[in-house]
Amino acid sequence: MHSELSIARALTWRYVFALTLVALLATAAWFSLHLVITEQNSIAAVVNVSGRQRMLSQRTALFASLLPNTPMVQRASVRRQLAEAADLMQRSHLGLTRGDHAMGLPATMSPAVRALYFDGPAPLDGRVRQYLAMVQTLLATRDEDLGPAHPSLQYIIAEAPGPLVTALDRMVRLYQLEGEAAIVRLQTTETIVWLLTLLLLTAEAAFIFRPFARQIRDALAKLHSATESLFESRERLRIVTENAADWLWETDATGMVTQFSSRGGHPLQAGQLLERQLVELIDDNQPQQAYAELAAAIAVCQSYRDIVLPLRTGAGPTLWVRASGAPHWSKDGEFQGYLGVWTDITAAKRLEDELRKYQDNLEELVRQRTAELQRTSAELAESEEIFRLISTSANDAILIIDLDETILYWNPAACAMLGYTAAEAVGRHMHQLLAPARYQDAIRRGFAQFRETGDGAMVGKTVELAALRKDGAELPIGLSISSMRLNGRLHALGIIRDISERVRMEQELRQMATTDFLTGLPNRRHFIACLEQLQANMQRQHTACAAVLMFDLDYFKRINDNYGHAAGDAVLRQVAALVRDQLRKTDSAGRVGGEEFAILLPESDLAGALAFAERLRQSVEQTPLPFDGREIRVTTSIGVAAMDAADACAEAALARADMALYRAKEDGRNRVCAAAPDGAHGEEKTPCLAP
């Protein structure tokens, strides 16, 4: 026995040694494979980045050549793309020459690569740096100074497709050749490691595993012999162990109790059970369902488990046990009887009866509560139906959203108003769906407050703003927000009313209140408001200048008398159109009387205003009105006055222009006269301009 143990220990140490060698060789193989993969990844990164350098050189040259030929309004986009390409090329170049862990580029380089980058009369590093410097110089150049002949642009166009791309191609090819050579070396090393591993595994199989297997076969033969002798006792022990409980018992093949492990002081003792059949112990005054299950199992020699049985204890109360039993067999397969266990559950049985009574009472209570819940549910369903009828027939859009701003309800009026069906809207983020971009920040702050407190600046109020329809158009709306709780959680109820018709009518009323209906020009009230605003601006900006013109049509009454009022109206409309043609975007004009007009010229001095007035006078004179087969010729007299920030009121300059207008009338009409800058007694300091 001692020699066998020594042999077993020796073989065990051989086996451990063999496994250790296998583990070491497997680790070496993995490490070599890892080196190959790492080297391949590094080479792939270097080749990819070096190839990208070539592409970026051509990309920067393309954007550089496009920049001076691009319209001014689009140059910012081309500049941005050129800057991005140059920045990426700069980072890639630094990664190739200094290493970049994020790009997978090594910090070292071979002597051949280093010589290509830094040695010789035109090293690649200097060439790339010079090229990028020229790109940055081009980017720093103002748009007004850019042109096809710009020196930086000429250098880029000449360098990128020629010397630079040739040098970059040599660099890519050199990286590829070095990478292929490194991979071949690593693969050779990996092959050697695998061959060594295979050789060692073969040696272990011949000198370690074969003797070990022979020893195992001998040991198994001896173990099998001992196992047969222990089978019967092991089987008995297994059954006892699996069924250990309060009372252990055993019967013979006829069902007679032969062994019983009684407990002292308990009414059920061994003397009451031994040499008796199990069926004699069952209390037949109790339900027989469990006994029928027990009899069925015993009849076919099957195991039974957790059968509840009532047992008689003489004059005492019935004893309830949970019985489990299993048949045991001889080595030859002959039935020997049952081994089993009884667990006393009398107290649990009494508690079960009490619990059953409690359950009956509880079920009655549940029935009553269920009836109450059904009544409540019916009332809730009625309330929900009322809400559904109201919301579906309402003209206003009704929405419900949760604290994540997700739409939960969307009524038919919302579909008609905003263009989204309920299927398209429910589940979407409400403010991203409906709110214009200019409202997003305010909505985000307001809803954060609502999420925390259930209140906010818009809760309980009606505010007017705009909502986005499905077609992208903005719709003026009145929005009312209320807080509500659904299933114990806070929600927001929004009611949206379409106010576009009211807004349109307000705009029309505002237009009618500020516009002359005949000519479409601002009326006197609106023109005076513009004049006062400009006067206020001049008082804040002391260096600003402006001028005002007053003019009317010469002998306009004759036109009405000779051609009729329809002709007079047509003349006024034509003059208004001629005025619009002369105005700049910053200028304003208005009809301030019957045939009187006024023009406001911000940022214009007196000389500029006189030139404008003369162009207008000539335009009116040279544009006869065709009317009823005839031509109506019209002339105009114009007064011009410079505005002064020191004027007591805005209409002071208008009064000076009016005085100059009357001076033009007195001097023969169809001319332009300027008012004296100080307005003293209407005397001119600038002569009238006559045709």
C-alpha positions as CSV (number, residue, x, y, z in Angstrom):
1,M,0.0,0.0,0.0
2,H,2.9,2.4,0.9
3,S,4.6,1.7,-2.5
4,E,1.4,2.4,-4.3
5,L,1.0,5.7,-2.6
6,S,4.6,6.6,-3.4
7,I,4.0,5.7,-7.0
8,A,0.8,7.8,-7.0
9,R,2.6,10.8,-5.5
10,A,5.4,10.6,-8.0
11,L,3.0,10.4,-10.9
12,T,1.0,13.3,-9.4
13,W,4.1,15.5,-9.4
14,R,5.0,14.4,-12.9
15,Y,1.4,15.4,-13.9
16,V,1.7,18.8,-12.2
17,F,5.1,19.4,-13.9
18,A,3.6,18.4,-17.3
19,L,0.6,20.8,-16.8
20,T,3.0,23.6,-15.7
21,L,5.0,23.1,-18.9
22,V,1.8,23.1,-21.0
23,A,0.7,26.3,-19.3
24,L,4.0,28.0,-19.8
25,L,4.1,27.0,-23.5
26,A,0.5,28.1,-24.0
27,T,1.4,31.5,-22.3
28,A,4.4,31.8,-24.6
29,A,2.3,31.0,-27.7
30,W,-0.4,33.5,-26.6
31,F,2.3,36.1,-25.9
32,S,3.8,35.6,-29.4
33,L,0.4,35.8,-31.0
34,H,-0.3,38.9,-29.0
35,L,2.9,40.4,-30.3
36,V,2.0,39.6,-33.9
37,I,-1.5,41.2,-33.5
38,T,-0.1,44.2,-31.7
39,E,2.6,44.7,-34.4
40,Q,0.0,44.3,-37.1
41,N,-2.3,46.8,-35.4
42,S,0.6,49.3,-35.0
43,I,1.7,48.8,-38.7
44,A,-1.9,49.2,-39.9
45,A,-2.2,52.4,-37.8
46,V,1.0,53.8,-39.2
47,V,0.2,52.8,-42.8
48,N,-3.4,54.2,-42.5
49,V,-2.2,57.5,-41.0
50,S,0.6,57.9,-43.5
51,G,-1.8,57.2,-46.3
52,R,-4.2,59.7,-44.8
53,Q,-1.3,62.3,-44.9
54,R,-1.2,61.9,-48.7
55,M,-5.0,62.3,-49.0
56,L,-5.0,65.3,-46.6
57,S,-2.2,67.0,-48.7
58,Q,-4.5,66.8,-51.8
59,R,-7.6,67.8,-49.8
60,T,-5.8,71.0,-48.4
61,A,-4.6,71.8,-51.9
62,L,-8.2,71.4,-53.3
63,F,-9.8,73.7,-50.6
64,A,-6.9,76.2,-51.0
65,S,-7.5,76.4,-54.7
66,L,-11.2,76.8,-54.2
67,L,-10.9,79.5,-51.6
68,P,-10.1,82.6,-53.8
69,N,-12.7,81.4,-56.4
70,T,-15.6,81.0,-53.9
71,P,-18.1,83.8,-53.4
72,M,-17.5,85.9,-50.3
73,V,-20.6,84.6,-48.5
74,Q,-19.4,81.0,-48.9
75,R,-15.8,81.4,-48.1
76,A,-16.3,80.9,-44.3
77,S,-17.4,77.3,-45.0
78,V,-14.4,76.6,-47.3
79,R,-12.0,78.2,-44.7
80,R,-13.4,76.0,-42.0
81,Q,-13.0,72.8,-44.1
82,L,-9.4,73.9,-45.1
83,A,-8.6,74.5,-41.4
84,E,-10.0,71.1,-40.3
85,A,-8.0,69.3,-43.0
86,A,-4.8,71.2,-42.0
87,D,-5.3,70.5,-38.3
88,L,-5.8,66.8,-39.0
89,M,-2.7,66.7,-41.2
90,Q,-0.7,68.5,-38.5
91,R,-1.8,66.0,-35.8
92,S,-1.1,63.0,-38.1
93,H,2.4,64.3,-38.9
94,L,3.2,64.8,-35.2
95,G,1.9,61.3,-34.4
96,L,4.1,59.8,-37.1
97,T,7.2,61.6,-35.9
98,R,6.6,61.7,-32.1
99,G,4.1,58.9,-31.5
100,D,0.4,59.2,-30.6
101,H,-1.2,56.5,-28.3
102,A,-4.7,57.6,-29.2
103,M,-4.0,56.9,-32.9
104,G,-2.0,53.7,-32.1
105,L,1.2,55.3,-33.4
106,P,4.6,54.2,-31.9
107,A,6.9,56.8,-30.4
108,T,10.0,55.2,-32.1
109,M,10.9,54.9,-35.8
110,S,13.4,52.9,-37.7
111,P,16.7,54.5,-38.9
112,A,15.4,54.4,-42.5
113,V,12.2,56.2,-41.6
114,R,14.1,58.7,-39.5
115,A,16.5,59.4,-42.3
116,L,13.5,60.0,-44.7
117,Y,11.9,62.4,-42.2
118,F,15.0,64.4,-41.0
119,D,18.1,63.8,-43.1
120,G,19.1,64.9,-46.6
121,P,18.7,68.1,-48.5
122,A,14.9,68.1,-48.4
123,P,13.7,66.0,-45.4
124,L,10.0,65.1,-45.3
125,D,9.5,66.7,-41.9
126,G,10.7,70.1,-43.1
127,R,8.7,69.8,-46.3
128,V,5.5,69.0,-44.4
129,R,6.0,71.8,-41.8
130,Q,6.7,74.3,-44.6
131,Y,3.6,73.2,-46.4
132,L,1.4,73.5,-43.3
133,A,2.9,76.9,-42.6
134,M,1.9,78.1,-46.0
135,V,-1.7,76.7,-45.4
136,Q,-1.9,78.7,-42.1
137,T,-0.6,81.8,-43.9
138,L,-3.3,81.4,-46.5
139,L,-5.9,81.0,-43.8
140,A,-4.7,84.1,-42.0
141,T,-5.1,86.2,-45.2
142,R,-8.2,88.4,-45.4
143,D,-10.8,87.6,-48.0
144,E,-10.1,91.0,-49.7
145,D,-6.4,90.1,-50.2
146,L,-7.0,86.6,-51.6
147,G,-6.4,85.9,-55.2
148,P,-5.1,83.2,-57.6
149,A,-1.6,84.9,-57.5
150,H,-1.2,84.8,-53.7
151,P,2.3,83.4,-53.0
152,S,1.1,80.9,-50.4
153,L,-1.6,79.6,-52.8
154,Q,1.0,79.3,-55.6
155,Y,3.3,77.3,-53.2
156,I,0.5,75.0,-52.1
157,I,-0.6,74.3,-55.7
158,A,2.9,73.6,-56.8
159,E,4.0,71.5,-53.8
160,A,0.9,69.3,-53.1
161,P,0.5,67.4,-56.3
162,G,4.2,67.1,-57.0
163,P,7.2,67.0,-54.6
164,L,5.1,66.6,-51.4
165,V,2.9,63.7,-52.7
166,T,6.0,61.9,-54.1
167,A,7.8,62.2,-50.7
168,L,4.6,61.0,-48.9
169,D,4.3,58.0,-51.3
170,R,7.9,57.0,-50.5
171,M,7.1,57.2,-46.8
172,V,4.0,55.0,-47.1
173,R,5.9,52.4,-49.2
174,L,8.8,52.4,-46.6
175,Y,6.3,51.9,-43.7
176,Q,4.6,49.0,-45.7
177,L,8.0,47.2,-46.4
178,E,9.1,47.6,-42.7
179,G,5.8,46.3,-41.5
180,E,5.8,43.3,-43.7
181,A,9.4,42.4,-42.6
182,A,8.5,42.7,-38.9
183,I,5.4,40.5,-39.3
184,V,7.5,37.8,-41.1
185,R,10.0,37.8,-38.2
186,L,7.2,37.5,-35.5
187,Q,5.4,34.8,-37.5
188,T,8.7,32.8,-37.7
189,T,9.1,33.1,-33.9
190,E,5.5,32.1,-33.4
191,T,6.0,29.0,-35.6
192,I,9.0,27.9,-33.5
193,V,7.1,28.3,-30.3
194,W,4.2,26.2,-31.6
195,L,6.6,23.5,-32.8
196,L,8.3,23.4,-29.4
197,T,4.9,23.1,-27.7
198,L,3.9,20.2,-29.9
199,L,7.3,18.4,-29.2
200,L,6.9,18.8,-25.4
201,L,3.2,17.6,-25.5
202,T,4.4,14.5,-27.4
203,A,7.1,13.8,-24.8
204,E,4.6,14.2,-21.9
205,A,2.2,11.8,-23.5
206,A,4.9,9.1,-23.8
207,F,6.7,9.5,-20.5
208,I,4.1,10.9,-18.0
209,F,0.5,10.2,-19.1
210,R,0.9,6.6,-20.1
211,P,2.3,5.4,-16.8
212,F,-0.3,7.5,-15.0
213,A,-3.1,5.9,-17.0
214,R,-1.8,2.4,-16.2
215,Q,-1.7,3.2,-12.4
216,I,-5.3,4.6,-12.6
217,R,-6.6,1.4,-14.2
218,D,-5.1,-0.7,-11.4
219,A,-6.6,1.6,-8.7
220,L,-10.0,1.5,-10.4
221,A,-10.0,-2.3,-10.4
222,K,-9.3,-2.4,-6.6
223,L,-12.0,0.3,-6.0
224,H,-14.6,-1.7,-7.9
225,S,-14.0,-4.8,-5.7
226,A,-14.4,-2.7,-2.5
227,T,-17.5,-0.9,-3.9
228,E,-19.5,-4.1,-4.3
229,S,-19.0,-5.1,-0.7
230,L,-20.1,-1.7,0.5
231,F,-23.2,-1.4,-1.8
232,E,-25.9,-2.6,0.6
233,S,-24.7,-0.7,3.6
234,R,-24.2,2.5,1.5
235,E,-27.7,2.2,0.1
236,R,-29.2,1.9,3.6
237,L,-27.2,4.9,4.8
238,R,-28.3,7.0,1.8
239,I,-32.0,6.4,2.5
240,V,-31.6,7.2,6.2
241,T,-29.7,10.4,5.4
242,E,-32.1,11.7,2.8
243,N,-35.2,11.2,5.0
244,A,-33.8,12.2,8.4
245,A,-36.6,13.9,10.5
246,D,-38.4,13.5,13.8
247,W,-39.1,9.8,13.7
248,L,-37.3,7.2,11.7
249,W,-39.0,3.9,11.1
250,E,-38.6,0.6,9.1
251,T,-41.0,-2.1,7.9
252,D,-40.4,-5.5,6.5
253,A,-41.8,-6.7,3.1
254,T,-45.2,-7.4,4.7
255,G,-45.6,-3.9,6.1
256,M,-44.9,-4.8,9.7
257,V,-43.1,-2.1,11.7
258,T,-39.7,-3.5,12.7
259,Q,-37.8,-0.4,13.8
260,F,-39.0,2.9,15.3
261,S,-36.9,5.8,16.8
262,S,-39.3,7.1,19.5
263,R,-38.8,10.2,21.6
264,G,-39.2,10.2,25.4
265,G,-42.2,12.0,26.7
266,H,-44.1,11.9,23.4
267,P,-47.5,10.1,23.2
268,L,-46.2,8.1,20.2
269,Q,-43.8,5.4,21.6
270,A,-42.1,2.4,20.0
271,G,-44.1,-0.1,22.1
272,Q,-47.4,1.1,20.4
273,L,-46.0,0.6,16.9
274,L,-43.7,-2.4,16.8
275,E,-45.0,-5.6,15.3
276,R,-48.1,-3.7,14.0
277,Q,-49.1,-2.9,10.4
278,L,-49.0,0.7,9.4
279,V,-52.6,0.7,8.2
280,E,-53.7,-0.2,11.8
281,L,-52.3,3.1,13.1
282,I,-54.3,5.4,10.8
283,D,-57.3,7.2,12.4
284,D,-60.2,6.1,10.1
285,N,-62.4,8.9,11.6
286,Q,-60.5,11.4,9.5
287,P,-60.7,11.9,5.7
288,Q,-59.3,8.9,3.8
289,Q,-57.9,10.7,0.7
290,A,-54.3,10.7,2.0
291,Y,-54.5,7.0,3.0
292,A,-55.6,6.1,-0.6
293,E,-52.5,7.8,-1.9
294,L,-50.3,5.9,0.5
295,A,-51.9,2.6,-0.3
296,A,-51.4,3.1,-4.0
297,A,-47.7,3.8,-3.6
298,I,-47.1,0.7,-1.3
299,A,-49.0,-1.5,-3.7
300,V,-46.4,-1.0,-6.4
301,C,-43.4,-0.6,-4.0
302,Q,-42.9,3.1,-4.9
303,S,-41.5,5.9,-2.8
304,Y,-44.0,8.4,-1.4
305,R,-43.3,11.8,0.1
306,D,-45.0,14.4,2.3
307,I,-48.3,12.5,2.7
308,V,-50.2,13.9,5.7
309,L,-51.7,11.1,7.8
310,P,-53.8,11.1,11.0
311,L,-52.5,8.6,13.6
312,R,-54.3,7.1,16.6
313,T,-52.6,7.5,20.0
314,G,-55.0,5.5,22.2
315,A,-57.3,7.7,24.3
316,G,-55.4,10.9,23.3
317,P,-56.1,13.3,20.5
318,T,-55.3,12.5,16.9
319,L,-51.7,13.0,16.0
320,W,-51.0,14.5,12.5
321,V,-47.7,13.5,10.8
322,R,-46.1,14.2,7.4
323,A,-44.9,10.8,6.2
324,S,-42.2,10.0,3.6
325,G,-41.0,6.5,2.8
326,A,-38.8,4.7,0.2
327,P,-38.5,1.0,-0.5
328,H,-35.1,-0.6,0.0
329,W,-33.8,-3.6,-2.0
330,S,-31.3,-6.3,-1.5
331,K,-28.2,-6.7,-3.7
332,D,-30.2,-9.1,-5.8
333,G,-33.0,-6.7,-6.3
334,E,-35.4,-8.3,-3.8
335,F,-37.9,-5.9,-2.0
336,Q,-37.0,-5.7,1.7
337,G,-39.5,-3.3,3.0
338,Y,-39.7,0.5,3.6
339,L,-37.5,3.0,5.4
340,G,-39.2,6.3,6.2
341,V,-39.6,9.3,8.4
342,W,-42.6,10.9,10.2
343,T,-42.7,14.6,11.1
344,D,-45.1,15.8,13.8
345,I,-47.3,18.6,12.2
346,T,-50.1,18.5,14.7
347,A,-49.5,22.2,15.8
348,A,-49.2,23.2,12.2
349,K,-52.4,21.4,11.4
350,R,-54.3,23.3,14.1
351,L,-52.8,26.6,12.8
352,E,-53.8,25.6,9.3
353,D,-57.4,25.2,10.4
354,E,-57.3,28.6,12.1
355,L,-55.8,30.1,8.9
356,R,-58.5,28.5,6.8
357,K,-61.1,30.2,8.9
358,Y,-59.2,33.5,8.6
359,Q,-59.0,33.0,4.8
360,D,-62.7,32.5,4.6
361,N,-63.2,35.8,6.4
362,L,-60.6,37.5,4.3
363,E,-62.2,36.2,1.1
364,E,-65.5,37.7,2.2
365,L,-63.8,41.0,2.9
366,V,-62.1,40.9,-0.5
367,R,-65.5,40.2,-2.1
368,Q,-67.0,43.3,-0.4
369,R,-64.0,45.5,-1.4
370,T,-64.1,44.1,-5.0
371,A,-67.8,45.2,-5.2
372,E,-66.8,48.7,-4.0
373,L,-63.9,48.8,-6.5
374,Q,-66.2,47.9,-9.3
375,R,-68.5,50.7,-8.3
376,T,-65.6,53.1,-8.2
377,S,-64.3,51.8,-11.5
378,A,-67.7,52.4,-13.1
379,E,-67.7,56.0,-11.8
380,L,-64.2,56.5,-13.1
381,A,-65.1,55.0,-16.5
382,E,-68.1,57.4,-16.6
383,S,-65.7,60.4,-15.8
384,E,-63.3,59.2,-18.4
385,E,-66.1,59.0,-21.0
386,I,-67.2,62.5,-20.1
387,F,-63.6,63.8,-20.5
388,R,-63.4,61.9,-23.9
389,L,-66.6,63.4,-25.2
390,I,-65.5,66.9,-24.1
391,S,-62.0,66.6,-25.5
392,T,-63.1,65.0,-28.8
393,S,-65.8,67.7,-29.4
394,A,-63.7,70.6,-28.3
395,N,-62.4,73.1,-30.8
396,D,-59.3,73.7,-28.8
397,A,-56.3,71.3,-28.8
398,I,-56.0,69.3,-25.6
399,L,-52.7,67.7,-24.6
400,I,-51.4,65.7,-21.6
401,I,-47.7,65.3,-21.0
402,D,-45.7,63.6,-18.3
403,L,-42.7,64.9,-16.4
404,D,-40.4,63.6,-19.2
405,E,-42.3,66.0,-21.6
406,T,-43.7,63.0,-23.4
407,I,-47.1,63.4,-25.0
408,L,-49.6,61.0,-23.5
409,Y,-52.9,62.4,-24.9
410,W,-53.7,64.2,-28.2
411,N,-57.3,65.1,-29.1
412,P,-58.8,65.4,-32.6
413,A,-58.7,69.2,-32.4
414,A,-54.9,69.0,-32.0
415,C,-54.7,66.8,-35.1
416,A,-56.7,69.4,-37.2
417,M,-54.8,72.4,-35.7
418,L,-51.2,71.1,-35.7
419,G,-51.3,68.5,-38.5
420,Y,-50.0,65.5,-36.5
421,T,-52.2,62.5,-36.0
422,A,-52.5,61.0,-32.6
423,A,-50.3,58.1,-33.7
424,E,-47.6,60.5,-34.8
425,A,-47.7,62.7,-31.7
426,V,-48.3,60.4,-28.7
427,G,-44.9,59.2,-27.3
428,R,-43.0,62.2,-28.8
429,H,-41.2,64.9,-26.9
430,M,-43.8,67.7,-26.9
431,H,-41.4,70.8,-26.9
432,Q,-39.1,69.3,-29.5
433,L,-42.1,68.6,-31.6
434,L,-44.0,71.9,-31.3
435,A,-41.8,74.6,-29.8
436,P,-39.8,76.9,-32.2
437,A,-36.0,77.1,-31.4
438,R,-36.3,80.6,-29.9
439,Y,-38.5,79.3,-27.0
440,Q,-36.4,76.2,-26.2
441,D,-34.2,77.6,-23.4
442,A,-37.1,79.3,-21.6
443,I,-39.2,76.2,-21.9
444,R,-36.4,74.0,-20.5
445,R,-36.0,76.3,-17.4
446,G,-39.8,76.6,-16.8
447,F,-40.4,72.8,-17.1
448,A,-37.6,72.1,-14.7
449,Q,-39.3,74.2,-12.1
450,F,-42.7,72.5,-12.9
451,R,-41.0,69.1,-12.5
452,E,-39.7,70.1,-9.0
453,T,-42.7,72.0,-7.6
454,G,-45.7,71.4,-9.8
455,D,-45.8,75.2,-10.5
456,G,-44.3,77.7,-12.8
457,A,-44.6,81.1,-14.4
458,M,-47.0,79.7,-17.1
459,V,-49.1,77.4,-14.9
460,G,-52.7,78.7,-14.4
461,K,-52.2,81.4,-17.0
462,T,-52.9,81.9,-20.7
463,V,-49.9,83.0,-22.8
464,E,-49.7,83.9,-26.5
465,L,-46.8,82.4,-28.5
466,A,-46.2,80.4,-31.7
467,A,-46.3,76.6,-32.3
468,L,-44.8,74.6,-35.1
469,R,-47.2,72.8,-37.4
470,K,-46.2,69.5,-39.1
471,D,-45.6,71.4,-42.3
472,G,-43.1,73.6,-40.5
473,A,-45.3,76.8,-40.5
474,E,-45.6,78.7,-37.2
475,L,-49.1,79.0,-35.8
476,P,-50.1,81.8,-33.4
477,I,-51.7,80.2,-30.3
478,G,-53.0,80.9,-26.9
479,L,-51.6,78.3,-24.4
480,S,-53.1,77.5,-21.0
481,I,-51.2,75.1,-18.7
482,S,-52.6,73.3,-15.6
483,S,-51.1,70.7,-13.3
484,M,-52.9,67.4,-12.7
485,R,-52.2,64.0,-11.1
486,L,-52.8,60.7,-12.9
487,N,-52.1,57.5,-10.9
488,G,-50.4,59.6,-8.2
489,R,-47.9,61.1,-10.6
490,L,-47.7,64.8,-11.7
491,H,-48.7,65.6,-15.3
492,A,-49.3,68.8,-17.3
493,L,-52.6,69.5,-19.1
494,G,-52.2,72.0,-22.0
495,I,-55.1,73.6,-23.9
496,I,-54.1,75.3,-27.1
497,R,-56.3,77.8,-29.0
498,D,-55.7,78.9,-32.6
499,I,-55.5,82.7,-32.5
500,S,-54.2,83.1,-36.0
501,E,-57.5,84.8,-37.2
502,R,-57.4,87.3,-34.4
503,V,-53.7,88.0,-35.0
504,R,-54.4,88.5,-38.7
505,M,-57.3,91.0,-37.9
506,E,-55.1,92.9,-35.4
507,Q,-52.4,93.1,-38.1
508,E,-54.9,94.4,-40.6
509,L,-56.2,97.0,-38.1
510,R,-52.6,98.0,-37.3
511,Q,-52.0,98.3,-41.0
512,M,-55.1,100.4,-41.5
513,A,-54.2,102.7,-38.6
514,T,-50.7,103.4,-39.9
515,T,-51.1,103.3,-43.7
516,D,-52.7,105.6,-46.3
517,F,-55.3,103.5,-48.0
518,L,-54.9,105.2,-51.4
519,T,-51.1,105.2,-51.9
520,G,-50.0,102.4,-49.5
521,L,-47.5,104.7,-47.9
522,P,-47.4,105.4,-44.1
523,N,-50.0,108.0,-43.1
524,R,-49.1,111.2,-41.3
525,R,-49.3,109.7,-37.8
526,H,-47.0,106.9,-38.6
527,F,-44.6,109.1,-40.4
528,I,-44.4,111.6,-37.5
529,A,-43.7,108.6,-35.2
530,C,-40.8,107.5,-37.4
531,L,-39.6,111.2,-37.4
532,E,-39.7,111.3,-33.6
533,Q,-37.8,108.0,-33.3
534,L,-35.1,109.2,-35.6
535,Q,-34.9,112.5,-33.6
536,A,-34.4,110.5,-30.4
537,N,-31.6,108.4,-32.0
538,M,-29.8,111.6,-33.1
539,Q,-30.0,113.0,-29.6
540,R,-28.3,109.8,-28.3
541,Q,-25.7,109.7,-31.1
542,H,-24.4,113.2,-31.5
543,T,-22.5,112.4,-34.7
544,A,-25.6,111.2,-36.6
545,C,-27.1,113.2,-39.4
546,A,-30.4,113.0,-41.3
547,A,-32.6,115.1,-43.6
548,V,-36.4,115.5,-44.2
549,L,-38.2,116.4,-47.5
550,M,-41.6,117.9,-47.9
551,F,-43.1,118.1,-51.4
552,D,-46.4,118.4,-53.1
553,L,-47.7,118.2,-56.7
554,D,-47.9,121.5,-58.7
555,Y,-51.4,122.5,-59.8
556,F,-52.9,119.3,-58.5
557,K,-56.3,120.9,-58.3
558,R,-56.3,121.4,-62.0
559,I,-55.8,117.7,-62.6
560,N,-58.9,117.0,-60.5
561,D,-60.8,119.7,-62.2
562,N,-59.8,118.8,-65.8
563,Y,-59.5,115.0,-65.6
564,G,-61.6,114.1,-62.5
565,H,-60.8,112.7,-59.1
566,A,-60.1,109.2,-60.4
567,A,-57.3,110.7,-62.5
568,G,-56.1,112.6,-59.4
569,D,-56.0,109.4,-57.4
570,A,-54.1,107.6,-60.1
571,V,-51.5,110.5,-60.1
572,L,-51.1,110.1,-56.4
573,R,-50.6,106.4,-56.6
574,Q,-48.0,106.8,-59.4
575,V,-46.1,109.4,-57.5
576,A,-46.1,107.1,-54.4
577,A,-44.6,104.3,-56.6
578,L,-41.9,106.6,-57.9
579,V,-41.0,107.6,-54.4
580,R,-40.7,103.9,-53.4
581,D,-38.3,103.3,-56.3
582,Q,-36.0,106.0,-55.0
583,L,-36.0,105.0,-51.4
584,R,-33.2,103.0,-49.7
585,K,-34.0,100.3,-47.2
586,T,-33.4,102.7,-44.3
587,D,-35.5,105.6,-45.7
588,S,-39.2,106.3,-44.9
589,A,-41.9,108.1,-46.8
590,G,-45.5,109.1,-46.0
591,R,-48.5,110.9,-47.3
592,V,-49.0,113.7,-44.8
593,G,-51.8,115.7,-46.7
594,G,-54.0,115.6,-49.8
595,E,-51.2,115.9,-52.3
596,E,-48.4,116.5,-49.8
597,F,-45.7,113.9,-49.1
598,A,-42.8,113.7,-46.8
599,I,-39.6,111.7,-46.9
600,L,-37.1,110.8,-44.1
601,L,-33.5,110.2,-45.0
602,P,-31.4,108.8,-42.1
603,E,-27.6,109.1,-42.3
604,S,-27.9,111.7,-45.1
605,D,-26.5,115.2,-45.0
606,L,-28.1,118.2,-46.7
607,A,-26.1,117.8,-49.9
608,G,-27.1,114.2,-50.2
609,A,-30.7,115.0,-49.5
610,L,-30.7,117.7,-52.2
611,A,-29.3,115.2,-54.7
612,F,-32.0,112.7,-53.8
613,A,-34.7,115.4,-54.1
614,E,-33.5,116.4,-57.5
615,R,-33.6,112.8,-58.8
616,L,-37.1,112.5,-57.4
617,R,-38.2,115.7,-59.1
618,Q,-36.8,114.6,-62.4
619,S,-38.4,111.2,-62.1
620,V,-41.9,112.7,-61.5
621,E,-41.5,115.2,-64.3
622,Q,-40.3,112.6,-66.8
623,T,-42.9,110.0,-66.0
624,P,-46.3,111.1,-67.4
625,L,-49.4,109.1,-66.4
626,P,-51.3,107.5,-69.3
627,F,-55.0,108.0,-68.5
628,D,-58.1,107.5,-70.6
629,G,-56.1,107.7,-73.9
630,R,-54.2,110.8,-72.8
631,E,-51.0,111.6,-70.9
632,I,-51.1,113.6,-67.6
633,R,-47.9,115.4,-66.9
634,V,-47.1,116.3,-63.3
635,T,-44.3,118.3,-61.6
636,T,-43.5,118.7,-58.0
637,S,-41.9,121.3,-55.7
638,I,-39.7,120.0,-52.9
639,G,-38.4,121.5,-49.7
640,V,-35.4,120.0,-48.0
641,A,-34.2,120.5,-44.4
642,A,-31.4,119.0,-42.4
643,M,-32.5,117.5,-39.0
644,D,-30.7,118.9,-35.9
645,A,-30.4,117.0,-32.6
646,A,-30.8,120.3,-30.8
647,D,-34.3,120.9,-32.2
648,A,-36.9,121.2,-29.5
649,C,-39.1,118.7,-31.2
650,A,-39.0,116.3,-34.2
651,E,-41.5,118.4,-36.2
652,A,-39.1,121.4,-36.2
653,A,-37.2,120.0,-39.1
654,L,-40.5,119.2,-40.9
655,A,-41.6,122.8,-40.4
656,R,-38.3,124.0,-42.0
657,A,-38.8,121.7,-44.9
658,D,-42.3,123.0,-45.3
659,M,-41.0,126.6,-45.4
660,A,-38.5,125.6,-48.1
661,L,-41.4,124.0,-50.0
662,Y,-43.3,127.2,-50.0
663,R,-40.2,129.0,-51.1
664,A,-40.0,126.6,-54.1
665,K,-43.6,127.4,-54.9
666,E,-42.9,131.1,-54.8
667,D,-39.8,130.7,-57.1
668,G,-41.9,129.2,-59.9
669,R,-42.6,125.5,-58.8
670,N,-41.0,122.4,-60.2
671,R,-37.8,122.9,-58.2
672,V,-35.9,121.9,-55.1
673,C,-35.2,124.4,-52.3
674,A,-33.2,123.9,-49.1
675,A,-34.2,125.4,-45.8
676,A,-31.6,127.4,-43.8
677,P,-29.9,125.1,-41.3
678,D,-30.9,127.4,-38.4
679,G,-34.4,128.0,-39.8
680,A,-34.2,131.7,-39.2
681,H,-37.3,133.4,-40.8
682,G,-37.2,130.9,-43.6
683,E,-34.3,132.6,-45.3
684,E,-32.2,130.3,-47.5
685,K,-28.6,129.7,-47.1
686,T,-28.7,127.2,-50.0
687,P,-30.1,128.3,-53.3
688,C,-33.0,126.6,-55.0
689,L,-32.3,124.0,-57.7
690,A,-34.5,124.7,-60.8
691,P,-34.7,122.7,-64.1
